[in-house]
Amino acid sequence: MHQVLFIIFGLICVGGAVNLLVQRHPINSALSLVVVMGALSLIYLLLGAEFVAAVQIIVYAGAVMVLFVFVIMLLNAGAEERTRGSHVALWVGGPGVAILAGMIVYLMFRNDQHFNPVRIGNFVQQPDNTHSVANSLFTKFLLPFEITSVLILIAIMGAVVLARRES
Amino acid sequence: MVPLSWYLILSAILFCLGVSAFLLKRNIITIFMSIELMLNAVNLSFVAFANHLRNLDGQIFVFFVMVVAAAEAAVGLAIIIAVFRTRETLNVDRVNLLKL
């Protein structure tokens, strides 16, 4: 059961990512990225991370991708054009990425015997996942949490200043 | 049950697809989306290792990565709007000068 669910959602993820790569129009890439994020949140549920799965849907698929789609429609972005730089990137980047993927997969298989197998429900926190995350976030990681709020404030001001029309 | 390495290999595949989209795409918005894809792939391996180590700290770190990614998306898209306003293009090959 777990294997079937993992394979279904993993294939949806990889298919969405490949579709992001091959589509020429940015709006199609954005929508396939939404598919990748939705399937990833279901994979987080398989790993016993309910809070992360919910935040993935709300923040990524909800807020960040809406921002992307909004900017694509605002700038009226059309299909991308092929230029000389894209051929250089294809011939240099393609083999480089293949070597990187091969190295990572080889390392994972070589260290496979040190990893525990993942079963549904073998990482259940008491009392529950969101409660445990909140407990940890507001005690052990309180300072980083407060610093991220300052970071968000700076990001808001930066976005307003950068996107403002200069008069 | 599923071996942990399957999750890590899925994460590696997504990361490599993100890298190749970053290198091959010429549209600045699509390049920015491929960065989000790479961040998602890394988040998947964080959650997988949190499961492996029976420790919540990996999930907390995913939360912080999401916060930083949201801030980065806001600032990056504002920069894209500013670039489009001055250059009238979204192709990165035409944005090769710091000063007009």
HADDOCK unambig.tbl for C-alpha pairs under 7 A between the chains (distance, minus, plus):
assign (segid A and resid 2 and name CA) (segid B and resid 1 and name CA) 5.86 0.50 0.50
assign (segid A and resid 2 and name CA) (segid B and resid 2 and name CA) 6.82 0.50 0.50
assign (segid A and resid 3 and name CA) (segid B and resid 1 and name CA) 6.40 0.50 0.50
assign (segid A and resid 3 and name CA) (segid B and resid 2 and name CA) 5.81 0.50 0.50
assign (segid A and resid 10 and name CA) (segid B and resid 10 and name CA) 6.81 0.50 0.50
assign (segid A and resid 14 and name CA) (segid B and resid 14 and name CA) 6.54 0.50 0.50
assign (segid A and resid 17 and name CA) (segid B and resid 14 and name CA) 6.77 0.50 0.50
assign (segid A and resid 17 and name CA) (segid B and resid 17 and name CA) 6.46 0.50 0.50
assign (segid A and resid 18 and name CA) (segid B and resid 17 and name CA) 6.89 0.50 0.50
assign (segid A and resid 21 and name CA) (segid B and resid 21 and name CA) 5.29 0.50 0.50
assign (segid A and resid 26 and name CA) (segid B and resid 30 and name CA) 5.86 0.50 0.50
assign (segid A and resid 29 and name CA) (segid B and resid 30 and name CA) 6.89 0.50 0.50
assign (segid A and resid 47 and name CA) (segid B and resid 48 and name CA) 6.65 0.50 0.50
assign (segid A and resid 47 and name CA) (segid B and resid 51 and name CA) 6.40 0.50 0.50
assign (segid A and resid 52 and name CA) (segid B and resid 59 and name CA) 6.75 0.50 0.50
assign (segid A and resid 64 and name CA) (segid B and resid 70 and name CA) 6.27 0.50 0.50
assign (segid A and resid 64 and name CA) (segid B and resid 73 and name CA) 6.76 0.50 0.50
assign (segid A and resid 80 and name CA) (segid B and resid 26 and name CA) 6.58 0.50 0.50
assign (segid A and resid 80 and name CA) (segid B and resid 27 and name CA) 5.88 0.50 0.50
assign (segid A and resid 85 and name CA) (segid B and resid 93 and name CA) 6.71 0.50 0.50
assign (segid A and resid 86 and name CA) (segid B and resid 24 and name CA) 5.87 0.50 0.50
assign (segid A and resid 86 and name CA) (segid B and resid 26 and name CA) 6.86 0.50 0.50
assign (segid A and resid 89 and name CA) (segid B and resid 23 and name CA) 5.84 0.50 0.50
assign (segid A and resid 89 and name CA) (segid B and resid 24 and name CA) 5.72 0.50 0.50
assign (segid A and resid 90 and name CA) (segid B and resid 24 and name CA) 6.06 0.50 0.50
assign (segid A and resid 93 and name CA) (segid B and resid 20 and name CA) 6.74 0.50 0.50
assign (segid A and resid 93 and name CA) (segid B and resid 23 and name CA) 6.29 0.50 0.50
assign (segid A and resid 94 and name CA) (segid B and resid 20 and name CA) 6.84 0.50 0.50
assign (segid A and resid 97 and name CA) (segid B and resid 16 and name CA) 6.09 0.50 0.50
assign (segid A and resid 97 and name CA) (segid B and resid 20 and name CA) 6.40 0.50 0.50
assign (segid A and resid 101 and name CA) (segid B and resid 12 and name CA) 6.59 0.50 0.50
assign (segid A and resid 101 and name CA) (segid B and resid 13 and name CA) 6.71 0.50 0.50
assign (segid A and resid 101 and name CA) (segid B and resid 16 and name CA) 6.14 0.50 0.50
assign (segid A and resid 104 and name CA) (segid B and resid 12 and name CA) 6.63 0.50 0.50
assign (segid A and resid 105 and name CA) (segid B and resid 9 and name CA) 5.97 0.50 0.50
assign (segid A and resid 108 and name CA) (segid B and resid 5 and name CA) 5.80 0.50 0.50
assign (segid A and resid 109 and name CA) (segid B and resid 5 and name CA) 6.85 0.50 0.50
assign (segid A and resid 112 and name CA) (segid B and resid 5 and name CA) 6.11 0.50 0.50
assign (segid A and resid 115 and name CA) (segid B and resid 4 and name CA) 6.14 0.50 0.50
assign (segid A and resid 115 and name CA) (segid B and resid 52 and name CA) 6.99 0.50 0.50
assign (segid A and resid 116 and name CA) (segid B and resid 4 and name CA) 6.45 0.50 0.50
assign (segid A and resid 116 and name CA) (segid B and resid 52 and name CA) 6.05 0.50 0.50
assign (segid A and resid 117 and name CA) (segid B and resid 1 and name CA) 6.31 0.50 0.50
assign (segid A and resid 117 and name CA) (segid B and resid 2 and name CA) 5.70 0.50 0.50
assign (segid A and resid 117 and name CA) (segid B and resid 3 and name CA) 4.36 0.50 0.50
assign (segid A and resid 117 and name CA) (segid B and resid 4 and name CA) 5.41 0.50 0.50
assign (segid A and resid 118 and name CA) (segid B and resid 1 and name CA) 5.54 0.50 0.50
assign (segid A and resid 118 and name CA) (segid B and resid 2 and name CA) 5.21 0.50 0.50
assign (segid A and resid 118 and name CA) (segid B and resid 3 and name CA) 5.84 0.50 0.50
assign (segid A and resid 118 and name CA) (segid B and resid 4 and name CA) 5.82 0.50 0.50
assign (segid A and resid 119 and name CA) (segid B and resid 1 and name CA) 4.62 0.50 0.50
assign (segid A and resid 119 and name CA) (segid B and resid 2 and name CA) 6.59 0.50 0.50
assign (segid A and resid 123 and name CA) (segid B and resid 51 and name CA) 6.24 0.50 0.50
assign (segid A and resid 123 and name CA) (segid B and resid 54 and name CA) 6.38 0.50 0.50
assign (segid A and resid 133 and name CA) (segid B and resid 56 and name CA) 6.89 0.50 0.50
assign (segid A and resid 133 and name CA) (segid B and resid 60 and name CA) 6.72 0.50 0.50
assign (segid A and resid 137 and name CA) (segid B and resid 60 and name CA) 6.93 0.50 0.50
assign (segid A and resid 152 and name CA) (segid B and resid 71 and name CA) 5.85 0.50 0.50
assign (segid A and resid 155 and name CA) (segid B and resid 71 and name CA) 5.46 0.50 0.50
assign (segid A and resid 155 and name CA) (segid B and resid 74 and name CA) 6.89 0.50 0.50
assign (segid A and resid 155 and name CA) (segid B and resid 75 and name CA) 6.04 0.50 0.50
assign (segid A and resid 158 and name CA) (segid B and resid 75 and name CA) 6.24 0.50 0.50
assign (segid A and resid 159 and name CA) (segid B and resid 74 and name CA) 6.03 0.50 0.50
assign (segid A and resid 159 and name CA) (segid B and resid 75 and name CA) 4.77 0.50 0.50
assign (segid A and resid 159 and name CA) (segid B and resid 78 and name CA) 5.25 0.50 0.50
assign (segid A and resid 162 and name CA) (segid B and resid 78 and name CA) 5.62 0.50 0.50
assign (segid A and resid 162 and name CA) (segid B and resid 79 and name CA) 6.12 0.50 0.50
assign (segid A and resid 162 and name CA) (segid B and resid 82 and name CA) 6.46 0.50 0.50
assign (segid A and resid 163 and name CA) (segid B and resid 78 and name CA) 4.86 0.50 0.50
assign (segid A and resid 163 and name CA) (segid B and resid 79 and name CA) 6.89 0.50 0.50
assign (segid A and resid 163 and name CA) (segid B and resid 81 and name CA) 6.23 0.50 0.50
assign (segid A and resid 163 and name CA) (segid B and resid 82 and name CA) 5.81 0.50 0.50
